Amino acid sequence: MDWQQLLKLNSVAINSNMLQVGLEREGQRIVETGQLAQTDLAPALIGKLSGLQRDFAETQVELVTPVCSNAEAAGRALTELTRQVRQGIAPELIWPLSVPPALPTDERLIPIAKLDRAAVAYREGLAERYGRRRQMLSGLHCNISLNPDLLTALFQTQTEITDPVDFRNQCYLHLAQNYLHYRWLLTYLYGCTPHVWPNSGFHESHRLVRSLRNGPEGYVNRPGLHVSYASLTQYCDSLQTAVARGQLSAVKEYYGQVRLRGGRDLSTLRQTGIQYLELRQLDLNPWSIIGVTNEQLQVVTWFTALMVWLPNPTDPDAWIDAGQHANQHVALEVPAARTQYFETGMRLAATLRELGQSLHQSAAEDVATLIAARLRAPESTLAARWCHETQGSVTQATQLALHLAARRI
């Protein structure tokens, strides 16, 4: 499939509204001194706010927006939901980082979310397999789908695939394959878990890195799990096999950085096809009260377009494995150092600029310029900024985190 030609023929539909976006932001409730909150999340608040949920722990809130017409609208929705949650939990705050604050020495004191019996049993299983501390990592997920009008236009422009569902599946698989290969660039730009607080469960290390959460000790499944993205059938089959072998207790335990989504289970996904992608890699941006900035959302939007623009990989799973290696390498690089993948990143920025010129989208060119500038100046990346402002001191990091958490919206 010549995706570049398809996009060029439909350039009028390629703009900031080409993606429908929903956001999920996780975070730990804390008291004003930086310790985990000891209270339960108020049932009345949960009942009042449909977008408020609990994740693994009773202290771990998850804020979920509706699907919005574009990334900017999703950011506004998350801002309003954050304002309501902040007001509802006051005087408690939401810790602004993906790594949790200092945790109890005895991890059994980390309270599992008080949900129904099945949900608690599932979380107890996670605690047994991964430890409660590792489950306390938080992040920002972007649920993205191509605008239906754009998908229809792309489908009608080509002749290789005759079924619209098959075409939609191929489009999302193509996007996911390239995203998983090149996602290291987003880790470079926006990784921000350079160190941890006491009792985190990570191996003690005094070396600062870009993103522990995206590294081999981060929010990942146990070794030995392989999920194929070569086709929708292979994706579903490999997840079902993993559950049957006991590698996963349930499909939802799969912590892949891209999930193919469509319906509530794999059976529905097989039947109706891929409806959207869940992008799960972003660390929280501590300088944003909602964990992500509009700039980041614009970068993700045009990075996604670039992933469609790029050619199909000949061996998708090998392509993804290479991307996993690159991402883990970048995650453990020194934050203020030039990345080993600098030249590849500059080529990606140049290709994005070509995309913008071909499709007459100055916003894409602006994002390309931003990416190139950040590659040349690694000290401007989130992890490097955090390390510079805290000087590697947990005390200074705690003070900065509390200052950022207490800001008004």
HELIX and SHEET records of a PDB file:
HELIX    1   1 TRP A    3  LEU A    9  1                                   7    
HELIX    2   2 SER A   11  ALA A   13  5                                   3    
HELIX    3   3 PRO A   43  LYS A   48  1                                   6    
HELIX    4   4 ALA A   71  ILE A   89  1                                  19    
HELIX    5   5 GLU A  107  LEU A  109  5                                   3    
HELIX    6   6 ARG A  117  TYR A  130  1                                  14    
HELIX    7   7 ARG A  134  MET A  136  5                                   3    
HELIX    8   8 PRO A  148  THR A  157  1                                  10    
HELIX    9   9 PRO A  164  TYR A  182  1                                  19    
HELIX   10  10 TRP A  184  TYR A  190  1                                   7    
HELIX   11  11 LEU A  212  ASN A  214  5                                   3    
HELIX   12  12 LEU A  232  ALA A  244  1                                  13    
HELIX   13  13 VAL A  251  GLU A  253  5                                   3    
HELIX   14  14 LEU A  266  THR A  272  1                                   7    
HELIX   15  15 ASN A  294  TRP A  309  1                                  16    
HELIX   16  16 PRO A  316  ALA A  331  1                                  16    
HELIX   17  17 PHE A  342  LEU A  359  1                                  18    
HELIX   18  18 SER A  362  ARG A  376  1                                  15    
HELIX   19  19 PRO A  378  SER A  380  5                                   3    
HELIX   20  20 LEU A  382  THR A  390  1                                   9    
HELIX   21  21 VAL A  394  ALA A  405  1                                  12    
SHEET    1   A 4 LEU A  52  ARG A  54  0                                        
SHEET    2   A 4 GLN A  60  VAL A  64 -1                                        
SHEET    3   A 4 LEU A  19  ILE A  30 -1                                        
SHEET    4   A 4 LEU A  93  ILE A  94 -1                                        
SHEET    1   B 6 LEU A  52  ARG A  54  0                                        
SHEET    2   B 6 GLN A  60  VAL A  64 -1                                        
SHEET    3   B 6 LEU A  19  ILE A  30 -1                                        
SHEET    4   B 6 LEU A 140  LEU A 146 -1                                        
SHEET    5   B 6 TYR A 276  LEU A 282 -1                                        
SHEET    6   B 6 VAL A 258  ARG A 261 -1                                        
END                                                                             
